[in-house]
Amino acid sequence: MDRTERFYKIHRLLTQRRFVSRDDFLDELGVSRATFKRDLEYLRDRFNMPITWDRDRGAYRLDEDAPQAHLFQLPGLWFSAEEVHALLTMEQLLERLQPGLLGAQVRPLRERIRRILDSGDFRAEDLTRRIRILQMGVRPVEPESFQAISSALLSRRRLRIEHFRRAANETLTRDVSPQRLVFYRDNWYLDAWCHLRQGLRTFSVDAIGSAVVLGKRAREIKDETLDEHLGAGFGIFSGRAAHTAVLRFSPLRARWVSREVWHPDQDGQYELDGAYVLKVPYSDSRELIMDILKYGPDVQVLAPAVLREQVRDQLEQVRKLYRD
């Protein structure tokens, strides 16, 4: 930790804890008493930092009533080494999640962070080489549409979108009030109030051919309503959860599934033989069935009966494809 970083850490500790003992400072900063004393003198003399010793508490504190308190200001913006690594890691994550989406906006910040990181013990290129993000089933998003959607979302404006409905093989023009963007299973989705259908809808962003920000204010939907309508079902499908799937996983697969989150309101428990029974609320079974099928013979649908039949029908159709 260099001197400038120590200055900011001293200020951060005093701001967060209010009272900090000398021993705590030495432990956090990893320096000697002499170095710490020189840092305090420099902060007081050069930056007018109103740091004082509180005899009653046996600790240092910031004296906001001191004459020089209004003059105190640390120069510029500084991140600790850990924060720089985290920021650059997140930048790499965003860029690789969907290349090009945020490139122009993030590039200046990325260059500044890289310069800071390169001046330390690690090189920025190490993150590119050491951190890999592997994706499956990613559907590309048009950067112009994504930027228009995010702009309307944050400025609380309506959007006019050209939305392609894959199931019906048709494109519809809709005016929507964007509520939130969701990154789910390597793809982006837009939760919005659809003024055409007069209801909440979820749109796959890659199916939005164009998006234009309108001058009208967006209709506001309460978070509780959004969560109730769009978050109660299973996966990306909306609607109140009207059913509960009861799934029994084999003892081998239970080691993984018991640590997975399928739904915020799920419930699971082990059986005596090591199998794991998972109860998952759902409204639409389509995505749930896909998740069930990927576990093959390691999962059995115990209830409800209609879900058992749906899974059985899917497996029968698959079996027919592989008949000799």
Rosetta blueprint (number, residue, H / E / L):
1 M L
2 D L
3 R H
4 T H
5 E H
6 R H
7 F H
8 Y H
9 K H
10 I H
11 H H
12 R H
13 L H
14 L H
15 T H
16 Q H
17 R H
18 R L
19 F L
20 V E
21 S L
22 R H
23 D H
24 D H
25 F H
26 L H
27 D H
28 E H
29 L H
30 G L
31 V L
32 S L
33 R H
34 A H
35 T H
36 F H
37 K H
38 R H
39 D H
40 L H
41 E H
42 Y H
43 L H
44 R H
45 D H
46 R H
47 F H
48 N L
49 M L
50 P L
51 I E
52 T E
53 W E
54 D E
55 R L
56 D L
57 R L
58 G L
59 A E
60 Y E
61 R E
62 L E
63 D L
64 E L
65 D L
66 A L
67 P L
68 Q L
69 A H
70 H H
71 L H
72 F L
73 Q L
74 L L
75 P L
76 G L
77 L L
78 W L
79 F L
80 S L
81 A H
82 E H
83 E H
84 V H
85 H H
86 A H
87 L H
88 L H
89 T H
90 M H
91 E H
92 Q H
93 L H
94 L H
95 E H
96 R H
97 L H
98 Q L
99 P L
100 G L
101 L L
102 L L
103 G H
104 A H
105 Q H
106 V H
107 R H
108 P H
109 L H
110 R H
111 E H
112 R H
113 I H
114 R H
115 R H
116 I H
117 L H
118 D H
119 S L
120 G L
121 D L
122 F L
123 R L
124 A H
125 E H
126 D H
127 L H
128 T H
129 R H
130 R H
131 I L
132 R L
133 I L
134 L L
135 Q L
136 M L
137 G L
138 V L
139 R L
140 P L
141 V L
142 E L
143 P H
144 E H
145 S H
146 F H
147 Q H
148 A H
149 I H
150 S H
151 S H
152 A H
153 L H
154 L H
155 S H
156 R L
157 R E
158 R E
159 L E
160 R E
161 I E
162 E E
163 H E
164 F E
165 R E
166 R L
167 A L
168 A L
169 N L
170 E E
171 T E
172 L E
173 T E
174 R E
175 D E
176 V E
177 S E
178 P E
179 Q E
180 R E
181 L E
182 V E
183 F E
184 Y E
185 R L
186 D L
187 N E
188 W E
189 Y E
190 L E
191 D E
192 A E
193 W E
194 C E
195 H L
196 L L
197 R L
198 Q L
199 G E
200 L E
201 R E
202 T E
203 F E
204 S E
205 V H
206 D H
207 A H
208 I E
209 G E
210 S E
211 A E
212 V E
213 V E
214 L E
215 G E
216 K E
217 R E
218 A L
219 R L
220 E L
221 I L
222 K L
223 D H
224 E H
225 T H
226 L H
227 D H
228 E H
229 H H
230 L H
231 G L
232 A L
233 G L
234 F L
235 G L
236 I L
237 F L
238 S L
239 G L
240 R L
241 A L
242 A L
243 H E
244 T E
245 A E
246 V E
247 L E
248 R E
249 F E
250 S L
251 P H
252 L H
253 R H
254 A H
255 R H
256 W H
257 V H
258 S L
259 R L
260 E L
261 V L
262 W L
263 H L
264 P L
265 D L
266 Q L
267 D E
268 G E
269 Q E
270 Y E
271 E L
272 L L
273 D L
274 G L
275 A L
276 Y E
277 V E
278 L E
279 K E
280 V E
281 P E
282 Y E
283 S L
284 D L
285 S L
286 R H
287 E H
288 L H
289 I H
290 M H
291 D H
292 I H
293 L H
294 K L
295 Y L
296 G H
297 P H
298 D H
299 V E
300 Q E
301 V E
302 L E
303 A E
304 P L
305 A H
306 V H
307 L H
308 R H
309 E H
310 Q H
311 V H
312 R H
313 D H
314 Q H
315 L H
316 E H
317 Q H
318 V H
319 R H
320 K H
321 L H
322 Y L
323 R L
324 D L
